[in-house]
Amino acid sequence: MKIVQSTFLFLLISQLHADKISALLFHGNCTTCHFELQEKSAPSMIEVRQRYLNAFPRKKEFVKYMSQWVKNPSQENSIMQDAIAKHKLMPQLAFDKETLKEISSYIYDIDFTKLHNEHK
């Protein structure tokens, strides 16, 4: 029983740590252009998240497509043509694929309309 409790505690702490890292990655990078609740120099995260959820309701596909697109943005593969027309194509960023997957996963999991610890 002691081993099970220790394993559970380790997994819980690991998940909390991973969630915090994902939040830091998102808020330290994406919110420079993508404000959570309002459109400024790029679409709001509410809009981006909703468009991607509509196109990719399952997390695996959502994360895969978003992380691939952000790694190599192209107008041809965008699901947000209107945003490109308004704000121009997102610049290519120098993030590794795993970082982009972490950020994409965070975006999938967080409802930006509700209060959360990192909410701006």
C-alpha positions in Angstrom: 0.0 0.0 0.0 2.9 2.4 0.8 4.4 1.9 -2.7 1.0 2.6 -4.3 0.6 5.8 -2.3 4.1 6.9 -3.1 3.6 6.2 -6.8 0.3 8.1 -6.8 1.9 11.1 -5.1 4.8 11.1 -7.5 2.5 11.0 -10.5 0.3 13.8 -9.1 3.3 16.0 -8.4 4.7 15.2 -11.9 1.4 16.2 -13.5 1.2 19.4 -11.5 4.7 20.3 -12.5 4.0 19.5 -16.2 0.9 21.6 -16.2 2.8 24.5 -14.7 5.6 24.2 -17.3 3.0 24.2 -20.1 1.3 27.3 -18.7 4.7 29.1 -18.4 5.6 28.2 -22.0 2.2 29.4 -23.2 2.1 32.7 -21.2 5.8 33.4 -21.7 5.6 33.1 -25.5 2.1 33.1 -27.1 0.5 35.9 -25.2 3.0 38.4 -26.7 0.7 38.4 -29.8 -2.3 36.2 -28.8 -4.1 37.8 -25.9 -6.5 35.4 -24.2 -9.7 37.3 -24.4 -9.1 40.0 -27.0 -7.9 40.4 -30.5 -4.9 42.8 -30.9 -2.0 42.0 -33.2 -3.3 38.4 -33.7 -6.5 36.5 -33.1 -7.4 35.9 -29.4 -6.7 32.6 -27.9 -10.4 32.0 -27.4 -10.9 32.3 -31.2 -7.9 30.2 -32.0 -8.8 27.5 -29.5 -12.4 27.4 -30.7 -11.5 27.1 -34.4 -9.0 24.3 -33.7 -11.6 22.5 -31.5 -14.1 22.7 -34.3 -11.7 21.3 -36.8 -10.0 18.8 -34.4 -12.2 17.9 -31.4 -10.0 15.1 -30.2 -6.9 16.2 -28.3 -4.4 14.1 -30.2 -5.3 15.5 -33.6 -5.7 19.1 -32.2 -2.1 18.9 -30.7 -0.6 17.3 -33.7 -2.0 19.8 -36.2 -1.5 22.9 -34.2 2.1 22.0 -33.2 2.9 21.1 -36.9 1.4 24.3 -38.2 3.1 26.6 -35.7 6.4 24.9 -36.4 6.0 25.7 -40.1 3.2 28.2 -40.7 1.8 28.3 -44.2 -1.2 30.0 -45.7 -2.1 26.9 -47.7 -2.5 24.8 -44.6 -4.1 27.3 -42.3 -7.6 26.8 -40.9 -7.8 30.5 -40.2 -7.6 32.2 -43.6 -9.5 35.3 -42.4 -7.0 35.8 -39.6 -4.1 35.7 -42.1 -5.9 38.2 -44.3 -6.4 40.5 -41.3 -3.1 40.0 -39.3 -0.7 38.4 -41.9 0.8 35.0 -41.6 2.2 34.0 -38.2 6.0 34.1 -38.3 8.0 30.9 -38.1 9.2 30.4 -34.5 12.3 28.6 -33.3 10.6 26.2 -31.0 11.3 22.5 -30.9 8.4 20.1 -31.7 8.0 18.9 -28.0 7.7 22.5 -26.8 5.0 23.2 -29.4 3.2 20.0 -28.3 3.2 21.1 -24.7 1.8 24.5 -25.6 -0.8 23.0 -27.9 -1.9 20.6 -25.2 -2.2 23.5 -22.8 -4.4 25.4 -25.2 -6.6 22.4 -25.7 -7.0 21.9 -22.0 -7.6 25.5 -20.8 -11.0 27.2 -21.2 -9.8 30.8 -21.6 -13.3 32.0 -20.7 -13.0 30.7 -17.2 -10.7 31.9 -14.4 -7.5 29.9 -14.1 -4.3 30.5 -12.2 -2.4 32.1 -15.0 -5.4 34.0 -16.4 -4.4 37.5 -17.5 
